[in-house]
Amino acid sequence: MKRLAAVTLSIGLTLPALAFSASTQACEPAPQADCRGADLHNRDLRGLDLRGIKLSGANLQNANLTHANLNDADLSGADLSGATLVRASLESASLRGAKADGANLTAISGWAMFAQGSSFRNARMDGADLEFSRFSGANLMGASLYAANLEMTWLPKARLDGSDLREANLQEAKLYNASLIDADMRGAWIRFGIFQNTVMDGCKGCPFDW
Protein backbone atom coordinates (compact mmCIF):
# COMPACT_ATOMS: atom_id res chain seq x y z
CA MET A 1 0.00 0.00 0.00
CA LYS A 2 2.81 2.39 0.83
CA ARG A 3 4.48 1.68 -2.52
CA LEU A 4 1.24 2.38 -4.41
CA ALA A 5 0.79 5.67 -2.59
CA ALA A 6 4.29 6.74 -3.59
CA VAL A 7 3.60 6.00 -7.25
CA THR A 8 0.36 7.96 -7.12
CA LEU A 9 2.15 10.91 -5.54
CA SER A 10 4.85 10.79 -8.19
CA ILE A 11 2.31 10.81 -11.02
CA GLY A 12 0.45 13.68 -9.41
CA LEU A 13 3.59 15.78 -9.38
CA THR A 14 4.71 14.84 -12.87
CA LEU A 15 1.51 15.54 -14.82
CA PRO A 16 1.39 19.30 -14.20
CA ALA A 17 5.03 19.57 -15.29
CA LEU A 18 4.24 17.75 -18.53
CA ALA A 19 1.25 20.02 -19.15
CA PHE A 20 3.40 23.11 -18.63
CA SER A 21 6.03 21.82 -21.05
CA ALA A 22 3.43 21.21 -23.76
CA SER A 23 1.86 24.63 -23.33
CA THR A 24 5.18 26.40 -23.91
CA GLN A 25 6.28 24.33 -26.91
CA ALA A 26 7.62 26.52 -29.73
CA CYS A 27 5.52 26.90 -32.85
CA GLU A 28 6.95 25.81 -36.19
CA PRO A 29 5.51 28.06 -38.93
CA ALA A 30 3.88 26.04 -41.72
CA PRO A 31 0.67 26.06 -43.78
CA GLN A 32 -2.41 25.97 -41.51
CA ALA A 33 -0.20 25.92 -38.38
CA ASP A 34 -1.62 27.26 -35.13
CA CYS A 35 0.92 29.88 -34.02
CA ARG A 36 -1.45 32.14 -32.14
CA GLY A 37 0.46 34.30 -29.67
CA ALA A 38 3.79 32.76 -30.70
CA ASP A 39 7.05 34.65 -30.24
CA LEU A 40 8.63 34.75 -33.69
CA HIS A 41 10.49 38.03 -33.47
CA ASN A 42 13.66 38.27 -35.58
CA ARG A 43 12.81 34.96 -37.27
CA ASP A 44 13.92 34.34 -40.85
CA LEU A 45 10.74 33.20 -42.64
CA ARG A 46 11.75 34.23 -46.14
CA GLY A 47 9.93 32.49 -48.98
CA LEU A 48 7.96 30.15 -46.71
CA ASP A 49 4.55 28.78 -47.61
CA LEU A 50 2.41 30.00 -44.69
CA ARG A 51 -1.00 29.77 -46.29
CA GLY A 52 -3.79 29.75 -43.74
CA ILE A 53 -1.43 30.05 -40.77
CA LYS A 54 -2.93 31.37 -37.51
CA LEU A 55 -0.71 34.15 -36.21
CA SER A 56 -3.20 36.27 -34.29
CA GLY A 57 -1.50 38.06 -31.42
CA ALA A 58 1.92 36.75 -32.47
CA ASN A 59 5.14 38.69 -31.97
CA LEU A 60 6.74 39.10 -35.41
CA GLN A 61 8.81 42.18 -34.65
CA ASN A 62 11.71 42.51 -37.10
CA ALA A 63 10.89 39.13 -38.66
CA ASN A 64 11.85 38.59 -42.30
CA LEU A 65 8.85 37.45 -44.37
CA THR A 66 10.19 38.45 -47.78
CA HIS A 67 8.37 36.57 -50.56
CA ALA A 68 6.35 34.62 -47.95
CA ASN A 69 2.97 33.22 -48.97
CA LEU A 70 0.53 34.50 -46.35
CA ASN A 71 -2.65 33.94 -48.32
CA ASP A 72 -5.64 33.35 -46.00
CA ALA A 73 -3.40 33.93 -42.97
CA ASP A 74 -4.81 35.33 -39.73
CA LEU A 75 -2.50 38.09 -38.50
CA SER A 76 -5.11 39.94 -36.47
CA GLY A 77 -3.55 41.70 -33.51
CA ALA A 78 -0.05 40.56 -34.50
CA ASP A 79 2.96 42.82 -33.92
CA LEU A 80 4.85 43.26 -37.20
CA SER A 81 6.76 46.37 -36.16
CA GLY A 82 9.96 46.65 -38.15
CA ALA A 83 9.24 43.42 -40.02
CA THR A 84 10.16 42.89 -43.68
CA LEU A 85 7.42 41.61 -45.98
CA VAL A 86 8.82 42.64 -49.35
CA ARG A 87 6.77 41.01 -52.15
CA ALA A 88 4.83 38.90 -49.66
CA SER A 89 1.42 37.62 -50.81
CA LEU A 90 -1.52 38.50 -48.54
CA GLU A 91 -4.52 37.40 -50.57
CA SER A 92 -7.57 37.17 -48.25
CA ALA A 93 -5.35 37.67 -45.19
CA SER A 94 -6.63 39.41 -42.05
CA LEU A 95 -4.54 42.07 -40.30
CA ARG A 96 -7.31 43.53 -38.16
CA GLY A 97 -5.75 45.38 -35.27
CA ALA A 98 -2.23 44.43 -36.38
CA LYS A 99 0.70 46.74 -35.68
CA ALA A 100 3.21 47.15 -38.51
CA ASP A 101 4.80 50.49 -37.65
CA GLY A 102 8.04 51.00 -39.55
CA ALA A 103 7.61 47.72 -41.45
CA ASN A 104 8.83 47.24 -45.02
CA LEU A 105 5.87 46.06 -47.08
CA THR A 106 7.25 47.11 -50.46
CA ALA A 107 5.39 45.48 -53.37
CA ILE A 108 3.14 43.31 -51.19
CA SER A 109 0.09 42.04 -53.03
CA GLY A 110 -3.39 40.69 -52.47
CA TRP A 111 -6.82 41.69 -51.24
CA ALA A 112 -6.52 41.92 -47.47
CA MET A 113 -8.29 43.27 -44.39
CA PHE A 114 -6.21 45.98 -42.69
CA ALA A 115 -9.09 47.60 -40.83
CA GLN A 116 -10.22 47.95 -37.23
CA GLY A 117 -7.36 49.58 -35.39
CA SER A 118 -4.45 48.40 -37.52
CA SER A 119 -1.38 50.65 -37.52
CA PHE A 120 1.14 51.18 -40.32
CA ARG A 121 2.81 54.37 -39.12
CA ASN A 122 5.89 55.17 -41.20
CA ALA A 123 5.59 51.82 -42.99
CA ARG A 124 7.02 51.45 -46.48
CA MET A 125 4.40 50.18 -48.92
CA ASP A 126 5.74 51.50 -52.22
CA GLY A 127 4.43 49.66 -55.26
CA ALA A 128 2.01 47.57 -53.20
CA ASP A 129 -0.87 45.98 -55.14
CA LEU A 130 -3.78 46.13 -52.70
CA GLU A 131 -6.79 46.58 -54.94
CA PHE A 132 -10.10 46.15 -53.07
CA SER A 133 -8.35 45.98 -49.67
CA ARG A 134 -9.98 47.39 -46.53
CA PHE A 135 -8.23 50.04 -44.44
CA SER A 136 -11.25 51.45 -42.59
CA GLY A 137 -9.99 53.40 -39.58
CA ALA A 138 -6.37 52.31 -40.13
CA ASN A 139 -3.44 54.48 -39.03
CA LEU A 140 -1.20 55.12 -42.05
CA MET A 141 0.40 58.32 -40.82
CA GLY A 142 3.76 58.90 -42.47
CA ALA A 143 3.44 55.75 -44.57
CA SER A 144 5.02 55.64 -48.02
CA LEU A 145 2.57 54.38 -50.64
CA TYR A 146 4.37 55.70 -53.68
CA ALA A 147 2.94 54.19 -56.90
CA ALA A 148 0.80 51.77 -54.89
CA ASN A 149 -2.32 50.29 -56.45
CA LEU A 150 -5.16 51.24 -54.10
CA GLU A 151 -7.91 51.12 -56.67
CA MET A 152 -11.33 50.55 -55.10
CA THR A 153 -9.85 50.27 -51.62
CA TRP A 154 -11.88 51.24 -48.56
CA LEU A 155 -10.18 53.98 -46.53
CA PRO A 156 -13.00 55.68 -44.58
CA LYS A 157 -11.74 57.33 -41.39
CA ALA A 158 -8.20 56.25 -42.24
CA ARG A 159 -5.41 58.52 -40.96
CA LEU A 160 -3.05 59.28 -43.82
CA ASP A 161 -1.47 62.43 -42.41
CA GLY A 162 2.00 63.00 -43.85
CA SER A 163 1.74 59.96 -46.11
CA ASP A 164 3.33 59.71 -49.57
CA LEU A 165 0.66 58.85 -52.14
CA ARG A 166 2.45 60.19 -55.19
CA GLU A 167 1.64 58.32 -58.40
CA ALA A 168 -0.70 56.03 -56.44
CA ASN A 169 -3.81 54.58 -58.09
CA LEU A 170 -6.76 55.74 -55.97
CA GLN A 171 -9.43 55.38 -58.63
CA GLU A 172 -12.79 54.64 -57.02
CA ALA A 173 -11.16 54.55 -53.58
CA LYS A 174 -13.38 55.49 -50.64
CA LEU A 175 -11.67 58.11 -48.49
CA TYR A 176 -14.68 59.74 -46.87
CA ASN A 177 -14.04 61.09 -43.37
CA ALA A 178 -10.35 60.27 -43.81
CA SER A 179 -7.49 62.59 -42.87
CA LEU A 180 -4.89 63.62 -45.46
CA ILE A 181 -3.23 66.46 -43.56
CA ASP A 182 0.17 67.27 -45.10
CA ALA A 183 -0.06 64.22 -47.37
CA ASP A 184 1.44 64.25 -50.87
CA MET A 185 -0.89 63.07 -53.65
CA ARG A 186 0.83 64.66 -56.61
CA GLY A 187 0.42 62.57 -59.73
CA ALA A 188 -2.08 60.22 -58.07
CA TRP A 189 -4.97 58.82 -60.10
CA ILE A 190 -8.16 59.75 -58.29
CA ARG A 191 -10.90 59.27 -60.90
CA PHE A 192 -14.22 58.54 -59.16
CA GLY A 193 -12.56 58.59 -55.77
CA ILE A 194 -14.79 59.58 -52.86
CA PHE A 195 -13.35 62.37 -50.69
CA GLN A 196 -16.47 63.45 -48.82
CA ASN A 197 -15.67 65.18 -45.50
CA THR A 198 -12.00 64.36 -45.96
CA VAL A 199 -9.57 66.64 -44.10
CA MET A 200 -6.91 67.90 -46.53
CA ASP A 201 -5.11 70.76 -44.76
CA GLY A 202 -1.64 71.19 -46.22
CA CYS A 203 -2.09 68.32 -48.66
CA LYS A 204 -0.25 68.49 -51.98
CA GLY A 205 -2.25 67.36 -55.02
CA CYS A 206 -5.46 66.71 -53.09
CA PRO A 207 -8.83 67.34 -54.84
CA PHE A 208 -9.90 70.35 -52.78
CA ASP A 209 -12.77 71.22 -55.12
CA TRP A 210 -14.54 67.86 -54.75
QUIUR-V578260 format. One record per residue. N is the residue number from 1. SS is DSSP state (@ for helix, = for strand, . for the rest). Layout:
# QUIUR-V578260
n:N ss:SS
n:N ss:SS
This chain:
# QUIUR-V578260
n:1 ss:.
n:2 ss:@
n:3 ss:@
n:4 ss:@
n:5 ss:@
n:6 ss:@
n:7 ss:@
n:8 ss:@
n:9 ss:@
n:10 ss:@
n:11 ss:@
n:12 ss:@
n:13 ss:@
n:14 ss:@
n:15 ss:@
n:16 ss:@
n:17 ss:@
n:18 ss:@
n:19 ss:@
n:20 ss:@
n:21 ss:@
n:22 ss:@
n:23 ss:@
n:24 ss:.
n:25 ss:.
n:26 ss:.
n:27 ss:.
n:28 ss:.
n:29 ss:.
n:30 ss:.
n:31 ss:.
n:32 ss:.
n:33 ss:.
n:34 ss:=
n:35 ss:.
n:36 ss:.
n:37 ss:.
n:38 ss:.
n:39 ss:=
n:40 ss:.
n:41 ss:.
n:42 ss:.
n:43 ss:.
n:44 ss:=
n:45 ss:.
n:46 ss:.
n:47 ss:.
n:48 ss:.
n:49 ss:=
n:50 ss:.
n:51 ss:.
n:52 ss:.
n:53 ss:.
n:54 ss:=
n:55 ss:.
n:56 ss:.
n:57 ss:.
n:58 ss:.
n:59 ss:=
n:60 ss:.
n:61 ss:.
n:62 ss:.
n:63 ss:.
n:64 ss:=
n:65 ss:.
n:66 ss:.
n:67 ss:.
n:68 ss:.
n:69 ss:=
n:70 ss:.
n:71 ss:.
n:72 ss:.
n:73 ss:.
n:74 ss:=
n:75 ss:.
n:76 ss:.
n:77 ss:.
n:78 ss:.
n:79 ss:=
n:80 ss:.
n:81 ss:.
n:82 ss:.
n:83 ss:.
n:84 ss:=
n:85 ss:.
n:86 ss:.
n:87 ss:.
n:88 ss:.
n:89 ss:=
n:90 ss:.
n:91 ss:.
n:92 ss:.
n:93 ss:=
n:94 ss:=
n:95 ss:.
n:96 ss:.
n:97 ss:.
n:98 ss:.
n:99 ss:=
n:100 ss:.
n:101 ss:.
n:102 ss:.
n:103 ss:.
n:104 ss:=
n:105 ss:.
n:106 ss:.
n:107 ss:.
n:108 ss:.
n:109 ss:=
n:110 ss:.
n:111 ss:.
n:112 ss:=
n:113 ss:=
n:114 ss:.
n:115 ss:.
n:116 ss:.
n:117 ss:.
n:118 ss:.
n:119 ss:=
n:120 ss:.
n:121 ss:.
n:122 ss:.
n:123 ss:.
n:124 ss:=
n:125 ss:.
n:126 ss:.
n:127 ss:.
n:128 ss:.
n:129 ss:=
n:130 ss:.
n:131 ss:.
n:132 ss:.
n:133 ss:.
n:134 ss:=
n:135 ss:.
n:136 ss:.
n:137 ss:.
n:138 ss:.
n:139 ss:=
n:140 ss:.
n:141 ss:.
n:142 ss:.
n:143 ss:.
n:144 ss:=
n:145 ss:.
n:146 ss:.
n:147 ss:.
n:148 ss:.
n:149 ss:=
n:150 ss:.
n:151 ss:.
n:152 ss:.
n:153 ss:.
n:154 ss:=
n:155 ss:.
n:156 ss:.
n:157 ss:.
n:158 ss:.
n:159 ss:=
n:160 ss:.
n:161 ss:.
n:162 ss:.
n:163 ss:.
n:164 ss:=
n:165 ss:.
n:166 ss:.
n:167 ss:.
n:168 ss:.
n:169 ss:=
n:170 ss:.
n:171 ss:.
n:172 ss:.
n:173 ss:.
n:174 ss:=
n:175 ss:.
n:176 ss:.
n:177 ss:.
n:178 ss:.
n:179 ss:=
n:180 ss:.
n:181 ss:.
n:182 ss:.
n:183 ss:.
n:184 ss:=
n:185 ss:.
n:186 ss:.
n:187 ss:.
n:188 ss:.
n:189 ss:=
n:190 ss:.
n:191 ss:.
n:192 ss:.
n:193 ss:.
n:194 ss:=
n:195 ss:.
n:196 ss:.
n:197 ss:.
n:198 ss:.
n:199 ss:=
n:200 ss:.
n:201 ss:.
n:202 ss:.
n:203 ss:.
n:204 ss:=
n:205 ss:.
n:206 ss:.
n:207 ss:.
n:208 ss:.
n:209 ss:.
n:210 ss:.
